[in-house]
Amino acid sequence: MLENLPPLTNETIWDILGEKIDDETVNKLVWYHLGYRYNHESQTWDNSKVEDSWKKEYPIPPDFIANRPPNVKLTRSIPKEKKQLLKEKLGFKGYKIGEFTPRHTRRATMANWLLSLT
């Protein structure tokens, strides 16, 4: 379920922002890097590698794009000095007013969180 994920590169981050990577794959990237693993044999999620605060609140991985609360938690988990990485490291100027939706904002948060890991 979490196989064949794209590598954490600047190109991948741009592809998330530009919607070249589908929502499901973006979610899977975040799940993987949070420590969630899917056990195909038992068809259950293994969260033994997930940080306790995430594991307690989300024993199975949440949909970060469809649901605001886990995305807010993800935002808060980005170290302060890394909150502007999309702009500072990639030169991302943001989305144009009137052209972005909560979905875009959530994808940008996920992209920034993933970039903060590199």
N, C-alpha and C positions, 0 to 999 in steps of 0.2 A: 504493500500500500504506500510505503514511503520510499520506494525504489526509484531509481532513475531521476532523481531531483537534479535541477541545474546547479552548477557550482556557485558559490558565493563570490561573484565577480562584479565589477562595476557594470559590465554589460547586462548581467542578470538583474541588477537593481534598476537599470534603465528600462529593461523589458517589463519589469513589474510596474513601473511608473507609466510606461507607454501602453500598458494593457496588452502586451504581446504574450504574456504568460497568463493563463487562465486563473480565476479565483481559487479553484481547488488546489492547484499546484502552489500558489502563493501561501495558502493556508498550510499545506503540507510542509513547505520549507520552514515556516515558523514552528510548526509542531515538532519537526525533527530537531531543530536547534534548541527548543525548550526541553527536549529529552523524551518526548513521547515516541513510543515504538508500537507497532501493530504486530501482534502475534497471529500469524495466519493459521497456525495449528488450532489454537483455542478460539480464534476469531474474537479476541478481546484486546483491549489496549493495555500495554505495560507502561506504567508511569513511574517505575522505580528510579529512573534517572532524572525525574522532574523535580525542580526545587519545591520544597514543602508548601510555600505559600500558593504556588500554582496548583499543585497536586490537591491541596485541600479544597480550593475553590472550584477547580476544574479537573475532576478525576479522569475525565476523558477530554480530549482536546476540543476547545471551543472553535466555532466558526467566527474568526476575527472580522470578516467582512460583513456578515449578516447581523452581527450583534455588537452593539456599542460597548457594554461593560468590559469584555475581555480586551478590547482595543484600548480602552482607557488605561487598564492595568498594564498593558504592553507599553504605552506611552510613558507611564510613570516609572517603568523599569529601565528606561534609557538613561544612562548617566547624564547629568546636567551638561557636562562638557561635550557630549556627543549628540545633543538634541538638534543641532543645526548641520549635521553632516551632509545631508542631501545638498544643501546650498554650498557649504564650505568645501566639500570634497568633490562633488560632482557638478557644481554650478547649476543645480536645479533651481529654476525660478518660480516654481509652483504652478498651479493651474490657473487659468484665466477666470476671472469673476464671471459667473453665469454659465460656465462650462464645466464646473466641478460639482460633484455630489458627495454625500457622506461616504459612498463607496470609494471614491477617489481619495478622500482624506484618509480613510482607513488603510487603503493600499499604500499610501505615502508613509503612514506611520509604520506599517509593516516593513516597508523598504528601508526606512531609517533605522529601525531596530536591527534588521539583518545587517545593514552596513556597519552598525556600531560593533558588530562581532568580528569584523575583519581587521 
